Amino acid sequence: MQGFNMGRYVPPEHEGVLSANQLAGKHALGARGRKASSGILTVRFEMPYAIWCNTCPKPTIVGQGVRFNAEKKKVDAYYSTPIYSFRMKHTACGGWIEIRTDPKNTAYIVTEGARKKDTGEDKIRDDELEILTPEERERRQEDAFAALEGKVVDSHKAKEQSTRIADLQAISERDWSDTYSLNRKLRHSFRIERKGREKEAAVAEELQDKYSLEIDMVPANEDDARRAELVDFGDFDQSRSGGGVDGKPMFLPATPSKQSKPGKAKRKLDTEKTAQLRKIALQQRLQGNTRLSTDPFINGDKGQRVAEVELPVLKRKRRRSIGTKKIVEEAGQSENEAPKGGGVSTSLVDYGSDSS
């Protein structure tokens, strides 16, 4: 019977005896367990620190965090903790790099194909306290000369550190003897800087309100002033503009209006009325002349002109024009009189009939 969630067929005679992987001759991890018989398992290894590759023709550094497909294998043990070896291939040169775990110092050790990059972290500084290992502590307990050497070194370091501590105390007392004056000086400098910042903020806010800007105004610097000095807008020549609209200012200064006398105002009004009446009379005259020259029913003789329209004048009664009356009378006379040539009158137009 097929097992639950197996996905592979197992014959009934091997049911419960062999698994599908054993029947197929494969490892459960697939390609990662190809060398499982030799105790090697392929894992994804991440470089714990930067190293220099010894196989590359040029000095090449492998950075921290670079990942490799490494062969993991147990090579030794520290008490009951196993020591594993990670062997990987550098793709740049094809060389092999081997790194092992160090359970004693909780670290990684490069054993083959590369060396660790020296960053100075493993060195003990002068201001750091050296921690003795259990072997060094045991050696000092058993050997009197080793203990004496350690005491001499410790006493020498204690003197150096005491001298350094005394110097630091002297500097502190010199610089902070009068805390009130130092605090006053510090607050004074801060007050000046604060007022300068408030002034700059007020100027920026004023510019934003003036030009309706929604962007943040940053303070000006020397580079901005230098760039502004390099810009030259040139001089405006008003004579070359032609005296047009673009050559005049947009907003003219307001000039005080002078109050005129009543007589002058009345005279000015009469002049305006006269000009307006003349304009109307000229329009009427033009309309009348145009009608007389184009309409054959008004005047039979094209050479005869009607009486001119009388031009109205201010403070004078307008007389009724008799031009229309004369035109009507002349039209009546031309109808009563027969033409001399016996032909059709020139004042009428002979239109053709559809019946003829």
Disulfide bonds with the S-S distance in Angstrom:
none
